[in-house]
Amino acid sequence: MPNHDEPVVYLRPQTTTATNNDNNDDESNIATTTASCWRLPTIVRDYSMFALTGYNPMGEDRDLDSNQKENRQLKHDLQQLSNPTPAYIWDSFGFAHDWREDGFVVAYNKKDAQAGEAAIIELAKKYQQGAIYGFTPNHDHGNDGDVVSLLRKTIPAAMKDVEADTVVVACDKPTEMKYADVVINSNNNLD
């Protein structure tokens, strides 16, 4: 990630807990994060960011070689974007216990956010991706405006009715998940 000390920032959905009291009114059930308020890199405050992949077009599982080939072509296409030109492009990945999809995050200057989103949606359609993610600061804490959570919006591309908003926070690397490694070695085959 550009302009950040850590090579990888892991994100997870924010979990909430409700506070309880005898009144049980709306103000007594304010959701609070169960995670520490970790600061996110300043790039999340200063740029509009979008994530996409070339893996598994239209949700159909493809072999690793095909997925990697599509991602290489997608990276080339991202590097050719010029109207507007991204401020940054970096590698990213999403994962769970039983899958992983490599992809990219593209950051645009705030003034280029709307045109940048449109360009990324068009590329996602070219690569038959159902949706992209858009990231915006969710809220700031403290006097210095540190961002501690992001709103991750699922934005339709080649599919409709995929909108979903999730608040995400930084977290430690999940140690028990083999697909959480930055580089997957031959022992952690993705097939």
Backbone torsions as a table, in degrees:
resi	resn	phi	psi	omega
1	MET	NA	131.8	-178.8
2	PRO	-63.5	147.7	173.8
3	ASN	55.5	39.1	-179.7
4	HIS	-143.9	141.6	-176.6
5	ASP	-68.9	-33.1	-177.5
6	GLU	-87.9	137.1	-179.7
7	PRO	-69.9	-25.1	-178.3
8	VAL	-137.7	137.0	171.5
9	VAL	-114.1	115.5	178.2
10	TYR	-87.4	138.2	178.1
11	LEU	-121.4	148.4	174.2
12	ARG	-143.2	158.4	175.8
13	PRO	-59.1	141.8	177.6
14	GLN	-71.6	133.1	174.6
15	THR	-99.4	150.5	-178.1
16	THR	-128.2	155.8	172.5
17	THR	-130.7	146.8	177.4
18	ALA	-97.9	137.8	175.5
19	THR	-82.4	145.0	-177.1
20	ASN	-114.4	141.7	168.5
21	ASN	-151.9	173.3	-175.1
22	ASP	-68.5	-24.2	-177.7
23	ASN	-73.6	-31.2	179.2
24	ASN	52.7	34.8	176.5
25	ASP	-90.1	172.4	-175.5
26	ASP	-57.3	-41.6	-177.1
27	GLU	-69.3	-21.3	-179.8
28	SER	-84.5	-8.4	179.9
29	ASN	-112.7	39.4	179.2
30	ILE	-72.6	129.4	179.5
31	ALA	-75.1	137.0	177.3
32	THR	-129.4	151.9	-179.3
33	THR	-71.3	143.9	174.5
34	THR	-93.2	-6.1	177.6
35	ALA	-91.6	157.4	171.5
36	SER	-62.9	153.7	178.1
37	CYS	-81.6	83.1	-179.2
38	TRP	-80.8	137.4	176.9
39	ARG	-76.6	137.2	174.6
40	LEU	-95.4	160.1	-179.5
41	PRO	-57.9	149.5	-178.9
42	THR	-62.2	-21.2	-180.0
43	ILE	-58.4	-30.3	-178.9
44	VAL	-70.2	-22.3	177.5
45	ARG	-88.1	-33.0	-170.0
46	ASP	-93.1	-14.2	-175.8
47	TYR	-134.5	158.6	170.7
48	SER	-94.2	131.3	-172.4
49	MET	-123.1	143.6	179.2
50	PHE	-136.2	142.2	179.9
51	ALA	-120.3	141.3	176.9
52	LEU	-155.1	168.4	-178.2
53	THR	-140.9	164.6	171.3
54	GLY	-106.0	1.4	-177.1
55	TYR	-72.2	147.8	167.7
56	ASN	44.7	66.5	-179.6
57	PRO	-52.1	136.0	-179.8
58	MET	51.8	30.8	174.8
59	GLY	75.9	8.4	178.8
60	GLU	-89.1	125.3	180.0
61	ASP	-61.5	131.7	176.3
62	ARG	-122.2	159.7	178.2
63	ASP	-69.9	159.3	-174.9
64	LEU	-58.5	-43.3	-179.6
65	ASP	-59.7	-44.0	178.7
66	SER	-64.0	-43.1	179.2
67	ASN	-63.3	-43.8	-179.7
68	GLN	-65.9	-37.1	177.0
69	LYS	-62.4	-45.2	178.6
70	GLU	-63.2	-39.8	179.2
71	ASN	-66.4	-37.4	176.9
72	ARG	-62.1	-42.7	179.0
73	GLN	-67.2	-40.5	177.3
74	LEU	-60.7	-43.0	178.9
75	LYS	-60.6	-42.8	176.7
76	HIS	-59.2	-46.3	179.5
77	ASP	-63.0	-39.7	177.5
78	LEU	-62.1	-40.2	-179.5
79	GLN	-68.8	-18.4	179.2
80	GLN	-89.6	-9.4	-178.6
81	LEU	-60.5	134.0	-176.6
82	SER	-139.1	-4.7	-177.6
83	ASN	-140.0	75.6	7.3
84	PRO	-91.3	164.5	176.4
85	THR	-85.8	128.9	176.7
86	PRO	-61.5	146.4	174.2
87	ALA	-74.5	-38.6	-179.7
88	TYR	-147.1	151.0	170.5
89	ILE	-136.9	130.1	176.2
90	TRP	-142.3	158.5	-180.0
91	ASP	-69.2	147.1	176.2
92	SER	-147.1	174.0	174.9
93	PHE	-159.5	149.8	172.2
94	GLY	-115.9	151.9	-174.8
95	PHE	-158.5	164.6	170.9
96	ALA	-145.8	-167.8	-180.0
97	HIS	-63.2	-31.0	-170.8
98	ASP	-124.0	12.9	177.5
99	TRP	-157.7	164.3	175.8
100	ARG	-154.7	140.3	173.0
101	GLU	-131.0	119.6	174.9
102	ASP	-82.1	154.5	179.8
103	GLY	-168.0	-149.4	-174.1
104	PHE	-145.4	151.0	168.3
105	VAL	-111.1	135.0	-179.7
106	VAL	-119.1	125.2	-179.2
107	ALA	-109.7	133.4	177.8
108	TYR	-119.1	149.8	169.1
109	ASN	-58.2	147.2	-176.7
110	LYS	-53.6	-37.8	-178.5
111	LYS	-66.2	-21.5	-179.4
112	ASP	-101.2	7.5	-171.7
113	ALA	-57.7	-49.3	-175.6
114	GLN	-66.1	-46.3	178.9
115	ALA	-67.7	-36.2	177.6
116	GLY	-63.8	-44.2	177.5
117	GLU	-59.0	-44.2	179.8
118	ALA	-61.6	-40.7	179.2
119	ALA	-65.2	-41.1	-179.3
120	ILE	-69.5	-38.4	176.5
121	ILE	-61.1	-42.7	179.4
122	GLU	-63.0	-41.4	176.1
123	LEU	-64.6	-40.8	178.3
124	ALA	-59.9	-41.0	177.3
125	LYS	-63.5	-42.2	178.2
126	LYS	-57.1	-38.6	-178.6
127	TYR	-94.7	15.4	175.6
128	GLN	53.7	46.6	177.3
129	GLN	-97.4	132.1	-177.9
130	GLY	-62.7	-34.7	-175.5
131	ALA	-158.7	168.6	170.9
132	ILE	-123.4	169.1	171.5
133	TYR	-107.5	140.3	170.4
134	GLY	-116.3	138.9	-177.8
135	PHE	-120.4	129.9	174.9
136	THR	-135.8	151.1	176.9
137	PRO	-58.2	134.9	179.4
138	ASN	-85.9	-47.1	176.6
139	HIS	-163.0	159.6	179.3
140	ASP	-109.3	151.1	175.6
141	HIS	-126.0	146.4	176.0
142	GLY	81.3	170.7	-178.0
143	ASN	-76.0	-20.0	-176.4
144	ASP	-92.7	4.9	175.2
145	GLY	73.4	26.3	178.7
146	ASP	-63.2	131.2	177.4
147	VAL	-86.6	128.7	-179.8
148	VAL	-117.2	-9.9	174.7
149	SER	-150.0	158.1	-179.8
150	LEU	-123.9	149.6	168.8
151	LEU	-93.3	117.4	176.9
152	ARG	-98.4	112.4	179.6
153	LYS	-99.5	132.0	172.1
154	THR	-88.1	118.8	-173.7
155	ILE	-111.9	123.8	-178.3
156	PRO	-58.9	142.8	172.5
157	ALA	-127.2	-92.9	-178.3
158	ALA	-83.4	-6.2	178.7
159	MET	-125.6	154.6	175.9
160	LYS	-103.1	168.9	174.5
161	ASP	56.8	43.8	177.2
162	VAL	-116.5	6.1	-177.3
163	GLU	-60.6	134.6	175.6
164	ALA	-161.0	135.4	177.8
165	ASP	-112.4	134.6	179.2
166	THR	-138.7	134.9	173.2
167	VAL	-84.8	130.1	-180.0
168	VAL	-121.8	150.1	179.3
169	VAL	-130.8	159.0	175.6
170	ALA	-70.5	149.7	179.4
171	CYS	-149.8	168.7	173.2
172	ASP	-68.3	157.8	174.5
173	LYS	-63.4	128.3	176.4
174	PRO	-65.2	119.0	-174.1
175	THR	-78.1	-24.7	-175.6
176	GLU	-92.0	6.6	-175.6
177	MET	-113.6	113.0	-175.8
178	LYS	-63.9	-27.1	-178.3
179	TYR	-83.3	2.4	178.7
180	ALA	-83.5	-11.3	178.7
181	ASP	-67.3	144.2	179.5
182	VAL	-60.7	-47.7	178.4
183	VAL	-112.8	127.8	178.1
184	ILE	-90.9	124.8	179.1
185	ASN	-90.7	178.4	-175.4
186	SER	-63.1	-22.1	178.5
187	ASN	-76.9	-17.8	179.7
188	ASN	-111.1	49.1	-178.3
189	ASN	-52.0	138.1	-178.4
190	LEU	-84.4	-8.1	-179.0
191	ASP	-75.2	NA	NA
